[in-house]
Amino acid sequence: MQNKSYTLDEHSFILFAHMDELSFIVGTHVERATHLIAKHLVGYATMQYMDQGKLFVQYDRREYSLEGKWFWPCYPGPYTVFHRTADCLFWNHRHLAFQGSLVAQWMATGLWPTEPQPAPTSRDWALYFDEMSRLAMTPTRIARLRALNMLEGLLLELAEARETPIKNEPWLESVLTEMSQEGTDYTKIARTQGMALSTFRRRFLKATGTSVHQHTLQIRATKARTMLIETDLPIKAIADSLGYQNVFYFSRQFKQLIGVSPAQFRASK
C-alpha cells in the first residue's frame, strides 16, 4: 500500500465528501499585530499568514524565526507560541480558525503542515486569504463550500511545495545524503563542510526553509509512516528501528509531527 498523494483531480471528491466535516469559527486580519499567543489548542486548528514583519514561532521545543511572507499552522498537540521579535514593532497578520473531523484526516494523510512554511510565489496570498476568510464567515452553504475549496487548495499548494525537490547547492546535496542516515552528528557534518555549527544551521534553514533538527524529525516521521502502513511490525519495533530508546517518546513525537498517534495513524489506513 502506497502513501497517499493528492492530485487536483481528487480535490473535488475530497471537497464534496467532507463538506459537512468542517466548520469555520473566525477569520481575522490585523495590519499592525503585536499580540503574544502561548497556549495549547483544544478542539480546533488555525492557519496563520504574515506578509510583513518578523516573528518568533515555537512548537514545544521547535523554534523558528520568520521574516516576510510565511504560513504557519496552529493545531491540537504542541504548546504553541508566537510573537513579534525584539527588533520588530508589528507584523501584518491574518488567520482563519476551524474545527471538525476533516482536520484530523488532513493530519493523518500528511496534507496538513506541522511547521511554518514560506508562502509559495504562485499567487497574491493576502488577497486569497481575505477572500477565503470572507467566504468562511458568510452564512450560506455555497459560501462555506467555496471557503473549504480555497482552504484545501491552499493546503494542496503547500503540500506540493514541500514535495518539490530542492534546487541543491553542492554542499547541500552531500549534507542531505548524510542526514538521511541514522545517528546524524550535526557538528561533524558542519566540520566536513568547513562551517561552524551555528553557520551550518543558519545556511541549512535558509536553503531548505526548515531547521536541521526538524528535517531529521521529518525523515523519521516519513519512515515511520511508511512502516506503519506497509508492515505489521509492533510500534515498539518501529521505534527501535528508528533509533528511539523509548516507545512513549516516539509516540509523543509522532503525534506532534503528524497530528495523531502511531496507533491511530495505522488504524486510519
Contacts in CASP RR format, 6 or more apart in sequence:
PFRMAT RR
TARGET T0000
AUTHOR 0000-0000-0000
METHOD contacts of the structure
MODEL  1
MQNKSYTLDEHSFILFAHMDELSFIVGTHVERATHLIAKHLVGYATMQYM
DQGKLFVQYDRREYSLEGKWFWPCYPGPYTVFHRTADCLFWNHRHLAFQG
SLVAQWMATGLWPTEPQPAPTSRDWALYFDEMSRLAMTPTRIARLRALNM
LEGLLLELAEARETPIKNEPWLESVLTEMSQEGTDYTKIARTQGMALSTF
RRRFLKATGTSVHQHTLQIRATKARTMLIETDLPIKAIADSLGYQNVFYF
SRQFKQLIGVSPAQFRASK
1 229 0 8 1.000
1 230 0 8 1.000
1 269 0 8 1.000
3 225 0 8 1.000
3 226 0 8 1.000
3 229 0 8 1.000
4 109 0 8 1.000
4 110 0 8 1.000
5 163 0 8 1.000
6 14 0 8 1.000
6 109 0 8 1.000
6 111 0 8 1.000
6 156 0 8 1.000
6 159 0 8 1.000
8 156 0 8 1.000
11 149 0 8 1.000
11 152 0 8 1.000
11 153 0 8 1.000
11 156 0 8 1.000
14 152 0 8 1.000
15 145 0 8 1.000
15 148 0 8 1.000
15 149 0 8 1.000
15 152 0 8 1.000
18 102 0 8 1.000
18 105 0 8 1.000
18 148 0 8 1.000
19 144 0 8 1.000
19 145 0 8 1.000
19 148 0 8 1.000
21 100 0 8 1.000
21 101 0 8 1.000
21 102 0 8 1.000
21 105 0 8 1.000
22 98 0 8 1.000
22 99 0 8 1.000
22 100 0 8 1.000
22 101 0 8 1.000
22 102 0 8 1.000
22 103 0 8 1.000
22 148 0 8 1.000
23 98 0 8 1.000
23 99 0 8 1.000
23 100 0 8 1.000
24 96 0 8 1.000
24 97 0 8 1.000
24 98 0 8 1.000
24 136 0 8 1.000
24 137 0 8 1.000
24 144 0 8 1.000
24 147 0 8 1.000
25 44 0 8 1.000
25 97 0 8 1.000
25 98 0 8 1.000
25 99 0 8 1.000
26 96 0 8 1.000
26 97 0 8 1.000
26 137 0 8 1.000
27 94 0 8 1.000
27 95 0 8 1.000
27 96 0 8 1.000
27 97 0 8 1.000
27 133 0 8 1.000
27 136 0 8 1.000
27 137 0 8 1.000
28 93 0 8 1.000
28 94 0 8 1.000
28 95 0 8 1.000
28 133 0 8 1.000
29 93 0 8 1.000
29 94 0 8 1.000
29 129 0 8 1.000
29 130 0 8 1.000
29 133 0 8 1.000
30 92 0 8 1.000
30 93 0 8 1.000
30 94 0 8 1.000
31 90 0 8 1.000
31 92 0 8 1.000
31 93 0 8 1.000
32 89 0 8 1.000
32 90 0 8 1.000
32 92 0 8 1.000
33 84 0 8 1.000
33 90 0 8 1.000
33 91 0 8 1.000
33 92 0 8 1.000
33 93 0 8 1.000
34 84 0 8 1.000
34 89 0 8 1.000
34 90 0 8 1.000
35 83 0 8 1.000
36 81 0 8 1.000
36 82 0 8 1.000
36 83 0 8 1.000
37 74 0 8 1.000
37 80 0 8 1.000
37 81 0 8 1.000
37 82 0 8 1.000
37 83 0 8 1.000
38 79 0 8 1.000
38 80 0 8 1.000
38 81 0 8 1.000
38 83 0 8 1.000
39 79 0 8 1.000
39 80 0 8 1.000
40 76 0 8 1.000
40 77 0 8 1.000
40 78 0 8 1.000
40 79 0 8 1.000
40 80 0 8 1.000
41 74 0 8 1.000
41 75 0 8 1.000
41 76 0 8 1.000
41 77 0 8 1.000
41 80 0 8 1.000
42 76 0 8 1.000
43 76 0 8 1.000
43 99 0 8 1.000
44 76 0 8 1.000
44 97 0 8 1.000
44 98 0 8 1.000
44 99 0 8 1.000
44 100 0 8 1.000
44 103 0 8 1.000
45 73 0 8 1.000
45 74 0 8 1.000
45 75 0 8 1.000
45 76 0 8 1.000
45 97 0 8 1.000
45 98 0 8 1.000
45 99 0 8 1.000
45 103 0 8 1.000
45 112 0 8 1.000
46 73 0 8 1.000
46 74 0 8 1.000
46 75 0 8 1.000
46 95 0 8 1.000
46 96 0 8 1.000
46 97 0 8 1.000
46 98 0 8 1.000
47 71 0 8 1.000
47 73 0 8 1.000
47 95 0 8 1.000
47 96 0 8 1.000
47 151 0 8 1.000
47 154 0 8 1.000
48 71 0 8 1.000
48 72 0 8 1.000
48 73 0 8 1.000
48 74 0 8 1.000
48 82 0 8 1.000
48 93 0 8 1.000
48 94 0 8 1.000
48 95 0 8 1.000
49 69 0 8 1.000
49 70 0 8 1.000
49 71 0 8 1.000
49 93 0 8 1.000
49 94 0 8 1.000
49 95 0 8 1.000
49 119 0 8 1.000
49 125 0 8 1.000
49 126 0 8 1.000
49 129 0 8 1.000
50 66 0 8 1.000
50 68 0 8 1.000
50 69 0 8 1.000
50 70 0 8 1.000
50 91 0 8 1.000
50 92 0 8 1.000
50 93 0 8 1.000
50 94 0 8 1.000
51 68 0 8 1.000
51 69 0 8 1.000
51 92 0 8 1.000
51 119 0 8 1.000
51 125 0 8 1.000
51 126 0 8 1.000
52 68 0 8 1.000
52 91 0 8 1.000
52 92 0 8 1.000
53 67 0 8 1.000
53 68 0 8 1.000
53 84 0 8 1.000
53 88 0 8 1.000
53 90 0 8 1.000
53 91 0 8 1.000
53 92 0 8 1.000
54 65 0 8 1.000
54 66 0 8 1.000
54 67 0 8 1.000
54 68 0 8 1.000
54 84 0 8 1.000
54 85 0 8 1.000
54 87 0 8 1.000
54 88 0 8 1.000
54 91 0 8 1.000
55 65 0 8 1.000
55 66 0 8 1.000
55 67 0 8 1.000
55 70 0 8 1.000
55 82 0 8 1.000
55 83 0 8 1.000
55 84 0 8 1.000
55 85 0 8 1.000
55 88 0 8 1.000
55 91 0 8 1.000
56 63 0 8 1.000
56 64 0 8 1.000
56 65 0 8 1.000
56 66 0 8 1.000
56 81 0 8 1.000
56 82 0 8 1.000
56 83 0 8 1.000
56 84 0 8 1.000
56 85 0 8 1.000
57 63 0 8 1.000
57 64 0 8 1.000
57 65 0 8 1.000
57 66 0 8 1.000
57 72 0 8 1.000
57 80 0 8 1.000
57 81 0 8 1.000
57 82 0 8 1.000
57 116 0 8 1.000
58 64 0 8 1.000
58 79 0 8 1.000
58 80 0 8 1.000
58 81 0 8 1.000
58 82 0 8 1.000
59 78 0 8 1.000
59 79 0 8 1.000
59 80 0 8 1.000
59 114 0 8 1.000
59 115 0 8 1.000
59 256 0 8 1.000
60 78 0 8 1.000
60 79 0 8 1.000
60 256 0 8 1.000
62 78 0 8 1.000
62 115 0 8 1.000
62 211 0 8 1.000
62 213 0 8 1.000
62 214 0 8 1.000
63 211 0 8 1.000
64 72 0 8 1.000
64 115 0 8 1.000
64 116 0 8 1.000
64 211 0 8 1.000
65 85 0 8 1.000
66 72 0 8 1.000
66 116 0 8 1.000
69 118 0 8 1.000
69 119 0 8 1.000
69 125 0 8 1.000
70 116 0 8 1.000
70 117 0 8 1.000
70 118 0 8 1.000
70 119 0 8 1.000
71 113 0 8 1.000
71 116 0 8 1.000
71 117 0 8 1.000
71 118 0 8 1.000
71 119 0 8 1.000
71 125 0 8 1.000
71 154 0 8 1.000
71 158 0 8 1.000
72 82 0 8 1.000
72 113 0 8 1.000
72 115 0 8 1.000
72 116 0 8 1.000
72 117 0 8 1.000
73 112 0 8 1.000
73 113 0 8 1.000
73 114 0 8 1.000
73 115 0 8 1.000
74 80 0 8 1.000
75 103 0 8 1.000
75 107 0 8 1.000
75 112 0 8 1.000
75 114 0 8 1.000
75 259 0 8 1.000
76 259 0 8 1.000
77 255 0 8 1.000
77 256 0 8 1.000
77 259 0 8 1.000
78 256 0 8 1.000
84 90 0 8 1.000
84 91 0 8 1.000
92 126 0 8 1.000
94 126 0 8 1.000
94 129 0 8 1.000
94 130 0 8 1.000
94 133 0 8 1.000
96 129 0 8 1.000
96 132 0 8 1.000
96 133 0 8 1.000
96 136 0 8 1.000
96 151 0 8 1.000
98 136 0 8 1.000
98 151 0 8 1.000
103 112 0 8 1.000
104 259 0 8 1.000
104 260 0 8 1.000
105 268 0 8 1.000
106 112 0 8 1.000
106 155 0 8 1.000
107 114 0 8 1.000
107 258 0 8 1.000
107 259 0 8 1.000
107 260 0 8 1.000
108 258 0 8 1.000
108 259 0 8 1.000
108 260 0 8 1.000
108 264 0 8 1.000
108 265 0 8 1.000
108 268 0 8 1.000
110 159 0 8 1.000
110 258 0 8 1.000
111 155 0 8 1.000
111 156 0 8 1.000
111 159 0 8 1.000
112 155 0 8 1.000
112 259 0 8 1.000
113 155 0 8 1.000
113 158 0 8 1.000
113 159 0 8 1.000
113 162 0 8 1.000
114 256 0 8 1.000
114 257 0 8 1.000
114 258 0 8 1.000
114 259 0 8 1.000
115 210 0 8 1.000
115 214 0 8 1.000
117 158 0 8 1.000
117 161 0 8 1.000
117 162 0 8 1.000
117 209 0 8 1.000
118 161 0 8 1.000
118 209 0 8 1.000
119 125 0 8 1.000
120 157 0 8 1.000
120 158 0 8 1.000
120 161 0 8 1.000
122 157 0 8 1.000
128 150 0 8 1.000
128 154 0 8 1.000
131 150 0 8 1.000
132 147 0 8 1.000
132 150 0 8 1.000
132 151 0 8 1.000
132 154 0 8 1.000
133 147 0 8 1.000
135 143 0 8 1.000
135 144 0 8 1.000
135 146 0 8 1.000
135 147 0 8 1.000
135 150 0 8 1.000
136 143 0 8 1.000
136 144 0 8 1.000
136 147 0 8 1.000
136 151 0 8 1.000
138 144 0 8 1.000
138 147 0 8 1.000
166 172 0 8 1.000
166 176 0 8 1.000
166 207 0 8 1.000
166 208 0 8 1.000
168 176 0 8 1.000
168 207 0 8 1.000
169 207 0 8 1.000
171 193 0 8 1.000
172 204 0 8 1.000
172 207 0 8 1.000
172 208 0 8 1.000
174 192 0 8 1.000
174 193 0 8 1.000
175 189 0 8 1.000
175 193 0 8 1.000
175 204 0 8 1.000
178 184 0 8 1.000
178 189 0 8 1.000
179 189 0 8 1.000
179 212 0 8 1.000
179 215 0 8 1.000
179 216 0 8 1.000
179 219 0 8 1.000
180 219 0 8 1.000
182 242 0 8 1.000
182 243 0 8 1.000
183 243 0 8 1.000
184 216 0 8 1.000
186 197 0 8 1.000
186 200 0 8 1.000
186 201 0 8 1.000
186 212 0 8 1.000
187 197 0 8 1.000
189 200 0 8 1.000
190 196 0 8 1.000
190 197 0 8 1.000
190 199 0 8 1.000
190 200 0 8 1.000
190 201 0 8 1.000
193 200 0 8 1.000
195 203 0 8 1.000
200 212 0 8 1.000
201 211 0 8 1.000
201 212 0 8 1.000
204 211 0 8 1.000
204 212 0 8 1.000
204 215 0 8 1.000
205 211 0 8 1.000
205 212 0 8 1.000
208 215 0 8 1.000
210 218 0 8 1.000
217 253 0 8 1.000
217 257 0 8 1.000
218 257 0 8 1.000
220 242 0 8 1.000
221 254 0 8 1.000
221 257 0 8 1.000
221 258 0 8 1.000
223 242 0 8 1.000
224 238 0 8 1.000
224 242 0 8 1.000
224 250 0 8 1.000
224 254 0 8 1.000
224 262 0 8 1.000
225 258 0 8 1.000
225 265 0 8 1.000
227 233 0 8 1.000
227 238 0 8 1.000
227 241 0 8 1.000
228 235 0 8 1.000
228 238 0 8 1.000
228 262 0 8 1.000
228 265 0 8 1.000
228 266 0 8 1.000
228 269 0 8 1.000
229 266 0 8 1.000
229 269 0 8 1.000
231 238 0 8 1.000
233 241 0 8 1.000
235 247 0 8 1.000
235 250 0 8 1.000
235 251 0 8 1.000
235 262 0 8 1.000
235 263 0 8 1.000
235 266 0 8 1.000
236 247 0 8 1.000
238 250 0 8 1.000
238 262 0 8 1.000
239 246 0 8 1.000
239 247 0 8 1.000
239 250 0 8 1.000
239 251 0 8 1.000
240 247 0 8 1.000
242 250 0 8 1.000
244 250 0 8 1.000
244 253 0 8 1.000
250 262 0 8 1.000
251 261 0 8 1.000
251 262 0 8 1.000
251 263 0 8 1.000
254 261 0 8 1.000
254 262 0 8 1.000
254 265 0 8 1.000
255 261 0 8 1.000
255 262 0 8 1.000
258 265 0 8 1.000
260 268 0 8 1.000
END
